[in-house]
Amino acid sequence: MPILKSALKALRRDKRRTKVNKPLKTAYQTVVKKVRQSPTKQNLTQAYSILDKAAKKNIIHKNKASRLKANLTKLVKQEKVENSVTKTAKKPVKQKKTGTKKPSKKTTKK
């Protein structure tokens, strides 16, 4: 327990600030987890909003917010590409069958 008068005031101030900042901090953490688990564009826009608010109120540094947004965007784009690849991969490709194999040419080093 603080002894000095200024330390008591600082303790009260820190408790008030914690009450304000804690919900926003947990909100941005849960949104980031949500985007990482299911990367969709809707989740990404929600994450952008909350990360910007957290950076504006100095809960996190603006560069950290920017870095998180960039990484989450990359993740969503990667998921989008993987989904499009799996859609195109479902189509079977017919290969021509040949009866005999051609002998391979061997090269010799000089």
N, C-alpha and C positions, 0 to 999 in steps of 0.2 A: 504494500500500500504506500502511495507517495506521501511524503512528508511536507514538502514545500507547497506553498499556495499555488504557484504557477504550474507545478506538476499535477496538482488536483484538477485544475482547470483544463490542462492538456488531456488528462484522462477522460474527463467528461466530453471534451470536444472530439476525441478519437472514437468514443463510443457512438456519438451521434453520426459521425462520418461513416463508421462501419455499418450502421443500420441503413444508410442511404446507398452505400457502394456495394454491399454484399449481394443484394438481389441482381444488380446489373452484372456483376462478375460471374455469378452462377448462371445467369441467362446466356451470356456469351459462350461460356464453357459448354453448356448443354447443346446450344445450337451448333457449335463446331462439331461436337460428337455426332449430332443428328445428321449433319451433312456428310461426315465421313462414313457413317453407316449406310445411308441411302442418298447418294449424290444425285439430287434432282435440281432443276433450275429454280423451282419454287423454294426449296430449302436454302439454296444459295442466296437468293434475294433477301430472305429473312435474316440470314447470317450477315450479309452486307450491312443491313440496317442496324442490327444490334452491335456489330463491331464498330461501326462509325459512331454510334452513341457512346460506347465505352471509351473510345479514343477521345471524343470530344470532352468527356467529363474526367479525363485523365485517369481512368481506371487502368487502362493499358496504354502503352506508348503508341503514337500514330504509326511508327514504322512496323511495330508488331502487328497492328491491325491490318496494315497493307500487306505484310508478308503472309498472314493467315488467309486473307482474301485471295491472294495470288495462288497459294497452294490449293485452296478449296476449288478455285476456278479450274485449275489444271486437273484436279481430280474429277470434276464434273465433265470436262471435255474428254478425258480419257474414258470415262464410263460411256459417254455418248458414242465414241469411236468403237469401243468394244461391242456395244449393242448393234451398231450398224454392220460390223464385221460378222457377227454371229447370224444376222439376218441374211447376208449374202452367202455365207458358208453353208447354209442349209440346202441350197440348190446343188443337186449332184451334177458333176461334170463327167460326161461320157468321154472315155479315152479310146483311141483307136487301137485295136489289137493287131499285132503283126505276128506272123507265124515263126519267123526266124530272127535271131539276133545277129546284128552285124558285129564282126570282130573289131575290137578297139585297136587303134593304132598306138603302138608303143614308141615313145620318143627316147632317144639316147642322148646323154649329155657328153659333150666332147671336152 
